[in-house]
Amino acid sequence: MLVSAKEMLNKAKAGHYALGQFNINNLEWTKAVLLTAQELNSPVILGVSEGAGKYMCGYKTIVGMVNGMLEELKITVPVALHLDHGSYEGALKCIEAGFSSVMFDGSHYPIDENIAKTTELVKICGDKGISIEAEVGSIGGEEDGVIGAGEVADPKECKAIADLGVTMLAAGIGNIHGKYPENWAGLSFETLDAIQQLTGSMPLVLHGGTGIPEDMIKKAISLGVAKINVNTECQLSFAAATRKYIEEGKDLAGKGFDPRKLLAPGTDAIKATVKEKMELFGSVGKA
């Protein structure tokens, strides 16, 4: 059964480790993440962007697929199904469809409008027992048409949003979506520390987890980050393994073209990436 991310995130924050949000893009992605979480006895958050939601035939389809897998694969670790970088309308649709967690990304609105819309969704989510993530300061790069220049969040604005009763808070600290450029300046730990000082026990979220050096990941966790989003790295792993399979001509041998065989190396690569991240974040054995 899908659960709110609230309890698992509060435990992570208190225990000084982080949970991975692994974005899913199809059946293989979802199955790989769930099996790895079960194997490692780790709570997990499945992330779905609005673009991925459309690709997978809508939010109700995704809820049905995930709930079916939880039962058929006998998944017993806590699993939250979370809308990633959602619009106000998208959040409402996911709540209706049966998601157990949503993100409202109001970072591109003036802070007063961000507060107003977040307040409305906090009330709705609270009534239904659904966890909610808010954002202040944009995340750099581009994801499903959401473009951010990587503005560093204002800690006072973070406190204003946190005080609304959100479950978790994403704050821009120089992180970006996708691959990090060679001239990347790194994370602003000064900003992160200031945000934690003002938001207290609020679990903080680090978007753009792909490519951030391990030492920075560990320092971010020590400064209150309890959820780290990973998407691009799984995509790169899947693509590399699939390319290798085809370049070696394995798709032409026997029934190697069968999608169950063709997609297997990429699926295994996702599992390996998820395992590596769960070990780095410290969530193994925390279910």
N, C-alpha and C positions, 0 to 999 in steps of 0.2 A: 504494500500500500504506500502511495506517495505521502510524504510528510512535509510539513513546513520546515524551512531551513533554520528557523529561529533557535531551537534547542541545540542542534549540532554546531551552529556558529558560536553561540554563547559558550559552549564547552571548549571549542577551539580557542577562542579568545582567552578564556581563563587558563587553559592548558598550554598556551604559548606555541600552538601549532596552527596550520592553516588547512582548509579544505580546498580541494580542486573543484572548480567548475569546468567541466569539459563539454564544449559545445558539440552537439550531435547534428549530423547532416543526412543520415539515412539509417536503415536497419543495421548495417554492419557497424557503424559508429556506435550506435546505442548498445548493441550486444557486446561489443568489445569493452566499453567503459563499465557496463554493469558486471560482467564476468570478472574483470580485474578488481573492481571494488569488493566483490564478494570474496575473491581469492585472498585479498590482502586485509579483509575485515575492516574496510575503511568506509565511513560515510561518504557520500558523493552527491554532487549537484550536476544535473544535466542541463546545459544551457541551450536555449533555442532563440536565435535571432529572428526578427520578423521576416527577413529574406528566406531563411531556412524553413520557417513556418509555411511560407507559400510554396516552396520547393517540395515539401513533404505533404502537400495536399491539405494544409490547414491544421489548426491547433487541435481540433477534435480527433483527427487522424493520429496525431502524435500521442495524445493522451491514451488513445486506445492501444497503440503499439507498445508504449512504455508499460502500461498496466498489464498488458498481456505477457510481456517479457518478465515482469516481476513475478508473476504467478508461474509461468512455464519454466523459467530458469531457477525457480526457488530462491529468489534474492531475499535475504533477510537483513542486510545492512540498511541503514536509513538512506533513502533516496528522495531528493527534492527535484521537481521539474520546474525550471525557472526561465521566465522570459528575459532575454538579454537585450539591453538598450531599447526597451519598449517605448512606444508612444503612449499617450494617455488612452487613445482608442484601442491600441493593441493590448494594453494591460487589461482593459475591461473584457476584451474578447477572450484572453487567456484565462481570466478568472471564471468566466462563464463556461469555458471548455473543460475546466477541471485541473488546471495547473495548480501546484501547491505553493508557488512562489513567483513573484513578478518583479521586474525592474522598471521603474519609470525614469527615463532619462530626460530630465528637464533642464539639463545643463546649458542648453542653447537658448533658454528663455531668460528674461531678466529675473533676478533672484526673487522678487515679489511674486511673479507668476509661477515660478518653480515651486515656491512655498505653497501657493494656493492650490495648485493641481496635486501636489504631493499630499497635502492635507486631506483632500477629498479621497484619494486612493488609500491612504492610511486607515481611514474610517471604514471603507468598504472591505479592505483586507482584514482588518481587525475583527469585523463582524463574522467573517468566514474562516478565520484561523489560518490565513495565508500570510507568508512572510513577504516583506517588500523592501526592495533596494532603491535608494535614491542616488543622484549624482550631482556633484558640484565641481565645476572646473572640467573642461572637456578632456577626453582621452585623445591623444594625437593619432594621426593616420586615418584610414578609412575602413569601415566595416559595414557591408550591406548598404552603402550609400550614406551612412552616418560619418561625416567628416569632422575631425577635430584637429586643431592646431597644437594641442598639447598644453593648453593654458594651465598654470598651476592654480589650484583652488585657494580661495580666501578662507583661512581657518574660522573666521567669525561667521561666514556664510555656512560653513560646514556645521557649526554648532547650531545655527538657526534651523537647519534641515533636520539634524539629529534630534533636536528637542521636539519635533513633531511626532515622534514615536515610531520612526522607521526601524526596521530590523537590522539593516546594514547600510553602510554608506560608502559609495565609490567617490574618491576624490582624486582629481588630476594632480600628479606629483612629477610630471615629466615623462610618464609612461605613454606608449603608443601601441596601436594595433599593428599586426603584421610584423615583418622583419625590421629589426632596428638598424638604422644607418650607421656607418662607421664613425660618423662625427657626432653620434648621440651623446648628449651631455650627462646622461645618467639620471637616476632618481634623486629628487630633492628630499633628502631625509630630514632636513631642517623643517620643511613644510609638513611632512608626515608627523614629526614629533609634536609640532605646534597643534596639529589637528587632534592628535590623540589626547593632548593635555586638556583640550576644550571639550572633547566628546566622551571622555572617560571610558566606560566599559563597552561602548558601541563597537561592534565588529566592523573593521574597515576592509574595503575590497580593493584589490590590485588588479586592474584590467591590463591586457597586453602582456600576459605572463610569458609569452614565447620569447626566448632570447635574452632575458634578463639574467645576468651572471648569478651563480649560486650564492655568492657572498652577499649580494644585494637582496636576494630573496630572503635569506635568513635574517638580515638586518631589518627588512620590512616587517617580517613576522614579529620580531622582538619589539617593534614599535606599534603593534596593534593590528596588523593585517591578519585577518582570519579567513579570507577567501581570496583565491588567486585564480584568474580565468585563463584557460589554455584552449586555443583553437587552431591557430596557424601551425603550431608544431605537430599536431596530429595530422593535419592536412599534408604537410611536407613529408612526414614519415610514410603515410599511406601512398602518396604519389611516387616516392622513391622506390618503395618495395614493389609496387605495381609495374613501374617502368622496368625494373630489373627482371621481373618475371617474363615480361613481353620481349625484352631485348635478348634474353637467353632462349627465346623461341619456345618456352614451355606452354604457351597458349596454342601452339600448333602440334604438340605431341599428344596423341591419344585424344581424350576429351578435355584437354587443358583449357579449351575455350569456354567450358561450362562456367557460368558466373560464380558458382559456389567454389570453384577452384581458382578462377581468375582473380577473385577479390580476397581470397584467403591470405595471401602474403601481406597485403595492405592492412587487413584486419589485425593480423598478428603484430604488425608494426605499431598500430595504434595501441594495442595492449601493452607493448613494451614501453611506449612513451608515457602512457598513463601510469604504469608501475613506477617508472623513474621519477615522475613528478610527485606521486603520492609519498614516495620515500623521502624526497627532498622536502616536501611540505610538512612531513611529520605526522600524517594522518593514519598511517598503517597501524592496525590493531586498536583503533579508537572507536569502532562501532559499538 
